[in-house]
Amino acid sequence: MRNNLAYATHIFFQNRGFQYIHTPIITASDCEGAGEMFAVTTTLPQPHEPIKSMTALLSHTKTPKSEEELKAIADTKALKDQQKKEAEDLIAAEDLASGK
């Protein structure tokens, strides 16, 4: 029954020029850092102003602009990884020395 109703509904709208699409659902939850990648705003510029004038939107964008920025990001990550490993090695050495 459900299949027949869904099929009839789709045929009804398809015959009248509508298309069935799945649009993304925008929610307030931020999973896996998506909030850092995409900015959603309800504030739009005036019709005569370009979207580039939206400073709130531009300041939220995290896209690197140059090779230098990409290298700086990679260097910072490498440094943090090295510091983390050194801290773990120090803890392991202290545990070994104390007999844990």
HELIX and SHEET records of a PDB file:
HELIX    1   1 ARG A    2  GLN A   14  1                                  13    
HELIX    2   2 ALA A   34  MET A   37  1                                   4    
HELIX    3   3 ILE A   51  SER A   53  5                                   3    
HELIX    4   4 THR A   55  HIS A   60  1                                   6    
HELIX    5   5 GLU A   67  SER A   98  1                                  32    
END                                                                             
